[in-house]
Protein backbone atom coordinates (compact mmCIF):
# COMPACT_ATOMS: atom_id res chain seq x y z
CA UNK A 1 0.00 0.00 0.00
CA UNK A 2 2.85 2.40 0.75
CA UNK A 3 4.62 3.50 -2.37
CA UNK A 4 7.79 5.56 -2.25
CA UNK A 5 7.62 7.89 0.74
CA UNK A 6 4.83 8.74 3.18
CA UNK A 7 5.03 11.85 5.33
CA UNK A 8 2.77 12.99 8.16
CA UNK A 9 2.73 16.66 8.98
CA UNK A 10 3.83 17.34 12.55
CA UNK A 11 2.97 20.49 14.47
CA UNK A 12 5.53 23.20 13.75
CA UNK A 13 6.77 23.22 17.36
CA UNK A 14 8.33 19.78 16.74
CA UNK A 15 10.43 21.08 13.82
CA UNK A 16 9.81 18.02 11.68
CA UNK A 17 7.55 15.31 10.46
CA UNK A 18 7.57 11.56 10.75
CA UNK A 19 8.82 10.14 7.46
CA UNK A 20 8.51 6.56 6.29
CA UNK A 21 10.43 5.38 3.26
CA UNK A 22 10.32 1.94 1.69
CA UNK A 23 13.91 0.65 1.55
CA UNK A 24 12.84 -2.59 -0.13
CA UNK A 25 10.05 -5.13 0.13
CA UNK A 26 8.91 -5.37 3.78
CA UNK A 27 11.73 -3.03 4.99
CA UNK A 28 11.09 0.59 5.94
CA UNK A 29 13.24 3.47 7.15
CA UNK A 30 11.51 5.73 9.68
CA UNK A 31 12.73 9.24 10.46
CA UNK A 32 11.25 10.68 13.65
CA UNK A 33 12.16 13.05 16.45
CA UNK A 34 13.10 11.57 19.82
CA UNK A 35 9.69 12.57 21.18
CA UNK A 36 7.88 10.87 18.30
CA UNK A 37 9.93 7.69 18.68
CA UNK A 38 9.39 7.71 22.45
CA UNK A 39 5.63 8.00 21.94
CA UNK A 40 5.58 5.06 19.52
CA UNK A 41 7.67 2.85 21.80
CA UNK A 42 5.60 3.81 24.87
CA UNK A 43 2.42 2.92 22.99
CA UNK A 44 3.90 -0.44 21.99
CA UNK A 45 4.86 -1.16 25.62
CA UNK A 46 1.36 -0.21 26.79
CA UNK A 47 -0.20 -2.45 24.14
CA UNK A 48 2.00 -5.37 25.22
CA UNK A 49 1.01 -4.94 28.87
CA UNK A 50 -2.67 -4.70 27.88
CA UNK A 51 -2.37 -7.92 25.87
CA UNK A 52 -0.61 -9.69 28.74
CA UNK A 53 -3.29 -8.56 31.20
CA UNK A 54 -6.29 -9.23 28.99
CA UNK A 55 -8.95 -11.44 30.58
CA UNK A 56 -8.90 -13.58 27.46
CA UNK A 57 -5.36 -13.94 26.17
CA UNK A 58 -4.68 -12.89 22.59
CA UNK A 59 -3.07 -15.28 20.11
CA UNK A 60 0.55 -15.97 21.07
CA UNK A 61 2.08 -14.82 17.78
CA UNK A 62 1.25 -11.07 18.05
CA UNK A 63 2.49 -11.02 21.66
CA UNK A 64 5.73 -12.78 20.70
CA UNK A 65 6.31 -10.42 17.76
CA UNK A 66 5.77 -7.33 19.93
CA UNK A 67 8.06 -8.74 22.65
CA UNK A 68 10.76 -9.38 20.03
CA UNK A 69 10.43 -5.94 18.44
CA UNK A 70 10.67 -4.19 21.83
CA UNK A 71 13.61 -6.36 22.85
CA UNK A 72 15.38 -5.58 19.56
CA UNK A 73 14.70 -1.87 20.12
CA UNK A 74 16.12 -2.02 23.67
CA UNK A 75 19.28 -3.75 22.45
CA UNK A 76 19.72 -1.23 19.62
CA UNK A 77 19.26 1.64 22.07
CA UNK A 78 21.89 0.09 24.38
CA UNK A 79 24.38 -0.17 21.49
CA UNK A 80 23.71 3.46 20.61
CA UNK A 81 24.32 4.59 24.21
CA UNK A 82 27.52 2.53 24.43
CA UNK A 83 28.75 4.20 21.25
CA UNK A 84 28.17 7.60 22.81
CA UNK A 85 24.92 8.40 20.99
LOVOGU-732779 format. One record per residue: chain; residue number from 1; x, y, z of N, C-alpha, C, O in turn. Coordinates in steps of 0.05 Angstrom, whole numbers, padded with zeros to 5 digits. Layout:
N
{chaine:A; num:NUM; nu:X; nv:Y; nw:Z; cau:X; cav:Y; caw:Z; cu:X; cv:Y; cw:Z; ou:X; ov:Y; ow:Z}
...
end
This chain:
85
{chaine:A; num:1; nu:00016; nv:-00024; nw:00000; cau:00000; cav:00000; caw:00000; cu:00017; cv:00025; cw:00000; ou:00011; ov:00044; ow:-00014}
{chaine:A; num:2; nu:00039; nv:00025; nw:00015; cau:00057; cav:00048; caw:00015; cu:00075; cv:00047; cw:-00010; ou:00087; ov:00027; ow:-00015}
{chaine:A; num:3; nu:00075; nv:00068; nw:-00024; cau:00092; cav:00070; caw:-00047; cu:00111; cv:00094; cw:-00044; ou:00102; ov:00116; ow:-00038}
{chaine:A; num:4; nu:00137; nv:00089; nw:-00047; cau:00156; cav:00111; caw:-00045; cu:00158; cv:00121; cw:-00017; ou:00168; ov:00107; ow:00001}
{chaine:A; num:5; nu:00149; nv:00145; nw:-00011; cau:00152; cav:00158; caw:00015; cu:00126; cv:00168; cw:00025; ou:00110; ov:00179; ow:00009}
{chaine:A; num:6; nu:00120; nv:00165; nw:00051; cau:00097; cav:00175; caw:00064; cu:00105; cv:00194; cw:00085; ou:00124; ov:00188; ow:00099}
{chaine:A; num:7; nu:00092; nv:00217; nw:00087; cau:00101; cav:00237; caw:00107; cu:00076; cv:00248; cw:00121; ou:00057; ov:00256; ow:00108}
{chaine:A; num:8; nu:00077; nv:00248; nw:00147; cau:00055; cav:00260; caw:00163; cu:00064; cv:00287; cw:00173; ou:00087; ov:00290; ow:00182}
{chaine:A; num:9; nu:00047; nv:00307; nw:00171; cau:00055; cav:00333; caw:00180; cu:00054; cv:00334; cw:00210; ou:00034; ov:00327; ow:00222}
{chaine:A; num:10; nu:00075; nv:00344; nw:00222; cau:00077; cav:00347; caw:00251; cu:00072; cv:00376; cw:00258; ou:00077; ov:00394; ow:00241}
{chaine:A; num:11; nu:00062; nv:00382; nw:00282; cau:00059; cav:00410; caw:00289; cu:00086; cv:00424; cw:00287; ou:00107; ov:00412; ow:00292}
{chaine:A; num:12; nu:00086; nv:00449; nw:00280; cau:00111; cav:00464; caw:00275; cu:00129; cv:00465; cw:00300; ou:00153; ov:00468; ow:00296}
{chaine:A; num:13; nu:00118; nv:00463; nw:00323; cau:00135; cav:00464; caw:00347; cu:00154; cv:00441; cw:00349; ou:00173; ov:00442; ow:00365}
{chaine:A; num:14; nu:00149; nv:00419; nw:00334; cau:00167; cav:00396; caw:00335; cu:00189; cv:00397; cw:00314; ou:00207; ov:00380; ow:00313}
{chaine:A; num:15; nu:00188; nv:00417; nw:00297; cau:00209; cav:00422; caw:00276; cu:00213; cv:00397; cw:00259; ou:00236; ov:00392; ow:00252}
{chaine:A; num:16; nu:00192; nv:00383; nw:00251; cau:00196; cav:00360; caw:00234; cu:00171; cv:00345; cw:00229; ou:00149; ov:00353; ow:00238}
{chaine:A; num:17; nu:00174; nv:00324; nw:00215; cau:00151; cav:00306; caw:00209; cu:00161; cv:00278; cw:00209; ou:00184; ov:00272; ow:00201}
{chaine:A; num:18; nu:00144; nv:00259; nw:00217; cau:00151; cav:00231; caw:00215; cu:00152; cv:00224; cw:00185; ou:00134; ov:00231; ow:00170}
{chaine:A; num:19; nu:00174; nv:00211; nw:00177; cau:00176; cav:00203; caw:00149; cu:00180; cv:00173; cw:00149; ou:00195; ov:00162; ow:00165}
{chaine:A; num:20; nu:00167; nv:00160; nw:00130; cau:00170; cav:00131; caw:00126; cu:00178; cv:00127; cw:00097; ou:00163; ov:00136; ow:00079}
{chaine:A; num:21; nu:00200; nv:00114; nw:00092; cau:00209; cav:00108; caw:00065; cu:00212; cv:00078; cw:00062; ou:00221; ov:00064; ow:00080}
{chaine:A; num:22; nu:00203; nv:00067; nw:00039; cau:00206; cav:00039; caw:00034; cu:00235; cv:00034; cw:00023; ou:00242; ov:00043; ow:00002}
{chaine:A; num:23; nu:00251; nv:00019; nw:00039; cau:00278; cav:00013; caw:00031; cu:00278; cv:-00010; cw:00010; ou:00292; ov:-00009; ow:-00009}
{chaine:A; num:24; nu:00261; nv:-00029; nw:00016; cau:00257; cav:-00052; caw:-00003; cu:00232; cv:-00066; cw:00007; ou:00220; ov:-00058; ow:00027}
{chaine:A; num:25; nu:00225; nv:-00088; nw:-00006; cau:00201; cav:-00103; caw:00003; cu:00202; cv:-00109; cw:00033; ou:00221; ov:-00121; ow:00042}
{chaine:A; num:26; nu:00181; nv:-00101; nw:00047; cau:00178; cav:-00107; caw:00076; cu:00199; cv:-00095; cw:00094; ou:00203; ov:-00103; ow:00116}
{chaine:A; num:27; nu:00214; nv:-00075; nw:00084; cau:00235; cav:-00061; caw:00100; cu:00230; cv:-00030; cw:00096; ou:00228; ov:-00020; ow:00074}
{chaine:A; num:28; nu:00227; nv:-00017; nw:00119; cau:00222; cav:00012; caw:00119; cu:00243; cv:00027; cw:00135; ou:00254; ov:00016; ow:00154}
{chaine:A; num:29; nu:00248; nv:00051; nw:00128; cau:00265; cav:00069; caw:00143; cu:00246; cv:00091; cw:00154; ou:00232; ov:00104; ow:00139}
{chaine:A; num:30; nu:00247; nv:00095; nw:00181; cau:00230; cav:00115; caw:00194; cu:00248; cv:00137; cw:00204; ou:00268; ov:00131; ow:00218}
{chaine:A; num:31; nu:00241; nv:00162; nw:00198; cau:00255; cav:00185; caw:00209; cu:00235; cv:00199; cw:00228; ou:00213; ov:00207; ow:00219}
{chaine:A; num:32; nu:00243; nv:00201; nw:00253; cau:00225; cav:00214; caw:00273; cu:00242; cv:00228; cw:00294; ou:00265; ov:00222; ow:00297}
{chaine:A; num:33; nu:00229; nv:00248; nw:00307; cau:00243; cav:00261; caw:00329; cu:00244; cv:00242; cw:00353; ou:00230; ov:00222; ow:00353}
{chaine:A; num:34; nu:00260; nv:00248; nw:00373; cau:00262; cav:00231; caw:00396; cu:00235; cv:00230; cw:00410; ou:00228; ov:00209; ow:00421}
{chaine:A; num:35; nu:00220; nv:00252; nw:00411; cau:00194; cav:00251; caw:00424; cu:00174; cv:00233; cw:00408; ou:00159; ov:00218; ow:00421}
{chaine:A; num:36; nu:00175; nv:00234; nw:00382; cau:00158; cav:00217; caw:00366; cu:00164; cv:00188; cw:00370; ou:00146; ov:00171; ow:00373}
{chaine:A; num:37; nu:00190; nv:00181; nw:00369; cau:00199; cav:00154; caw:00374; cu:00191; cv:00144; cw:00401; ou:00182; ov:00122; ow:00405}
{chaine:A; num:38; nu:00195; nv:00161; nw:00421; cau:00188; cav:00154; caw:00449; cu:00158; cv:00148; cw:00451; ou:00150; ov:00129; ow:00465}
{chaine:A; num:39; nu:00141; nv:00164; nw:00438; cau:00113; cav:00160; caw:00439; cu:00105; cv:00133; cw:00426; ou:00088; ov:00119; ow:00436}
{chaine:A; num:40; nu:00117; nv:00127; nw:00404; cau:00112; cav:00101; caw:00390; cu:00120; cv:00077; cw:00407; ou:00105; ov:00058; ow:00410}
{chaine:A; num:41; nu:00144; nv:00079; nw:00419; cau:00153; cav:00057; caw:00436; cu:00136; cv:00054; cw:00461; ou:00130; ov:00032; ow:00470}
{chaine:A; num:42; nu:00129; nv:00077; nw:00473; cau:00112; cav:00076; caw:00497; cu:00085; cv:00063; cw:00491; ou:00075; ov:00048; ow:00507}
{chaine:A; num:43; nu:00074; nv:00070; nw:00468; cau:00048; cav:00058; caw:00460; cu:00051; cv:00028; cw:00455; ou:00033; ov:00013; ow:00462}
{chaine:A; num:44; nu:00073; nv:00020; nw:00444; cau:00078; cav:-00009; caw:00440; cu:00080; cv:-00023; cw:00467; ou:00070; ov:-00045; ow:00470}
{chaine:A; num:45; nu:00094; nv:-00011; nw:00486; cau:00097; cav:-00023; caw:00512; cu:00070; cv:-00025; cw:00526; ou:00064; ov:-00045; ow:00540}
{chaine:A; num:46; nu:00054; nv:-00004; nw:00524; cau:00027; cav:-00004; caw:00536; cu:00010; cv:-00026; cw:00523; ou:-00005; ov:-00040; ow:00537}
{chaine:A; num:47; nu:00012; nv:-00028; nw:00497; cau:-00004; cav:-00049; caw:00483; cu:00004; cv:-00077; cw:00492; ou:-00013; ov:-00094; ow:00496}
{chaine:A; num:48; nu:00030; nv:-00081; nw:00495; cau:00040; cav:-00107; caw:00504; cu:00029; cv:-00114; cw:00532; ou:00020; ov:-00136; ow:00537}
{chaine:A; num:49; nu:00031; nv:-00094; nw:00550; cau:00020; cav:-00099; caw:00577; cu:-00010; cv:-00104; cw:00577; ou:-00020; ov:-00121; ow:00592}
{chaine:A; num:50; nu:-00024; nv:-00090; nw:00560; cau:-00053; cav:-00094; caw:00558; cu:-00059; cv:-00122; cw:00547; ou:-00078; ov:-00136; ow:00557}
{chaine:A; num:51; nu:-00043; nv:-00131; nw:00528; cau:-00047; cav:-00158; caw:00517; cu:-00041; cv:-00179; cw:00539; ou:-00056; ov:-00199; ow:00542}
{chaine:A; num:52; nu:-00020; nv:-00175; nw:00554; cau:-00012; cav:-00194; caw:00575; cu:-00033; cv:-00195; cw:00597; ou:-00038; ov:-00216; ow:00609}
{chaine:A; num:53; nu:-00046; nv:-00172; nw:00602; cau:-00066; cav:-00171; caw:00624; cu:-00094; cv:-00175; cw:00615; ou:-00113; ov:-00173; ow:00631}
{chaine:A; num:54; nu:-00099; nv:-00181; nw:00590; cau:-00126; cav:-00185; caw:00580; cu:-00139; cv:-00209; cw:00593; ou:-00126; ov:-00229; ow:00597}
{chaine:A; num:55; nu:-00165; nv:-00206; nw:00599; cau:-00179; cav:-00229; caw:00612; cu:-00178; cv:-00254; cw:00594; ou:-00176; ov:-00276; ow:00604}
{chaine:A; num:56; nu:-00180; nv:-00249; nw:00568; cau:-00178; cav:-00272; caw:00549; cu:-00153; cv:-00267; cw:00533; ou:-00151; ov:-00248; ow:00518}
{chaine:A; num:57; nu:-00133; nv:-00284; nw:00536; cau:-00107; cav:-00279; caw:00523; cu:-00109; cv:-00278; cw:00493; ou:-00124; ov:-00293; ow:00481}
{chaine:A; num:58; nu:-00094; nv:-00259; nw:00481; cau:-00094; cav:-00258; caw:00452; cu:-00077; cv:-00281; cw:00441; ou:-00064; ov:-00296; ow:00456}
{chaine:A; num:59; nu:-00078; nv:-00285; nw:00414; cau:-00061; cav:-00306; caw:00402; cu:-00032; cv:-00301; cw:00409; ou:-00024; ov:-00278; ow:00412}
{chaine:A; num:60; nu:-00017; nv:-00322; nw:00413; cau:00011; cav:-00319; caw:00421; cu:00028; cv:-00304; cw:00402; ou:00046; ov:-00289; ow:00410}
{chaine:A; num:61; nu:00024; nv:-00308; nw:00376; cau:00042; cav:-00296; caw:00356; cu:00044; cv:-00266; cw:00357; ou:00066; ov:-00256; ow:00357}
{chaine:A; num:62; nu:00022; nv:-00251; nw:00359; cau:00025; cav:-00221; caw:00361; cu:00040; cv:-00213; cw:00386; ou:00056; ov:-00194; ow:00385}
{chaine:A; num:63; nu:00036; nv:-00227; nw:00408; cau:00050; cav:-00220; caw:00433; cu:00080; cv:-00226; cw:00430; ou:00096; ov:-00209; ow:00437}
{chaine:A; num:64; nu:00087; nv:-00249; nw:00418; cau:00115; cav:-00256; caw:00414; cu:00129; cv:-00236; cw:00395; ou:00152; ov:-00229; ow:00400}
{chaine:A; num:65; nu:00115; nv:-00228; nw:00374; cau:00126; cav:-00208; caw:00355; cu:00131; cv:-00182; cw:00369; ou:00153; ov:-00170; ow:00366}
{chaine:A; num:66; nu:00112; nv:-00172; nw:00385; cau:00115; cav:-00147; caw:00399; cu:00138; cv:-00149; cw:00419; ou:00153; ov:-00130; ow:00422}
{chaine:A; num:67; nu:00139; nv:-00171; nw:00434; cau:00161; cav:-00175; caw:00453; cu:00188; cv:-00174; cw:00439; ou:00207; ov:-00161; ow:00448}
{chaine:A; num:68; nu:00190; nv:-00187; nw:00416; cau:00215; cav:-00188; caw:00401; cu:00223; cv:-00160; cw:00390; ou:00246; ov:-00152; ow:00392}
{chaine:A; num:69; nu:00203; nv:-00145; nw:00380; cau:00209; cav:-00119; caw:00369; cu:00218; cv:-00100; cw:00391; ou:00237; ov:-00085; ow:00387}
{chaine:A; num:70; nu:00205; nv:-00101; nw:00414; cau:00213; cav:-00084; caw:00437; cu:00241; cv:-00092; cw:00447; ou:00257; ov:-00075; ow:00455}
{chaine:A; num:71; nu:00246; nv:-00118; nw:00448; cau:00272; cav:-00127; caw:00457; cu:00294; cv:-00118; cw:00437; ou:00315; ov:-00109; ow:00446}
{chaine:A; num:72; nu:00289; nv:-00121; nw:00412; cau:00308; cav:-00112; caw:00391; cu:00312; cv:-00081; cw:00394; ou:00335; ov:-00072; ow:00391}
{chaine:A; num:73; nu:00291; nv:-00066; nw:00399; cau:00294; cav:-00037; caw:00402; cu:00312; cv:-00031; cw:00427; ou:00330; ov:-00015; ow:00425}
{chaine:A; num:74; nu:00307; nv:-00045; nw:00449; cau:00322; cav:-00040; caw:00473; cu:00352; cv:-00047; cw:00469; ou:00369; ov:-00032; ow:00478}
{chaine:A; num:75; nu:00358; nv:-00068; nw:00455; cau:00386; cav:-00075; caw:00449; cu:00398; cv:-00054; cw:00431; ou:00422; ov:-00047; ow:00435}
{chaine:A; num:76; nu:00384; nv:-00045; nw:00411; cau:00394; cav:-00025; caw:00392; cu:00400; cv:00001; cw:00407; ou:00420; ov:00015; ow:00402}
{chaine:A; num:77; nu:00382; nv:00009; nw:00426; cau:00385; cav:00033; caw:00441; cu:00410; cv:00030; cw:00460; ou:00425; ov:00049; ow:00463}
{chaine:A; num:78; nu:00414; nv:00007; nw:00471; cau:00438; cav:00002; caw:00488; cu:00463; cv:00005; cw:00471; ou:00483; ov:00018; ow:00481}
{chaine:A; num:79; nu:00464; nv:-00006; nw:00447; cau:00488; cav:-00003; caw:00430; cu:00493; cv:00026; cw:00423; ou:00516; ov:00035; ow:00423}
{chaine:A; num:80; nu:00472; nv:00041; nw:00418; cau:00474; cav:00069; caw:00412; cu:00486; cv:00084; cw:00436; ou:00504; ov:00101; ow:00433}
{chaine:A; num:81; nu:00476; nv:00078; nw:00460; cau:00486; cav:00092; caw:00484; cu:00516; cv:00085; cw:00489; ou:00531; ov:00102; ow:00497}
{chaine:A; num:82; nu:00523; nv:00059; nw:00485; cau:00550; cav:00051; caw:00489; cu:00569; cv:00064; cw:00469; ou:00592; ov:00069; ow:00475}
{chaine:A; num:83; nu:00559; nv:00071; nw:00446; cau:00575; cav:00084; caw:00425; cu:00576; cv:00114; cw:00429; ou:00589; ov:00129; ow:00414}
{chaine:A; num:84; nu:00563; nv:00124; nw:00450; cau:00563; cav:00152; caw:00456; cu:00541; cv:00168; cw:00444; ou:00542; ov:00193; ow:00443}
{chaine:A; num:85; nu:00520; nv:00154; nw:00433; cau:00498; cav:00168; caw:00420; cu:00478; cv:00175; cw:00438; ou:00458; ov:00186; ow:00430}
end
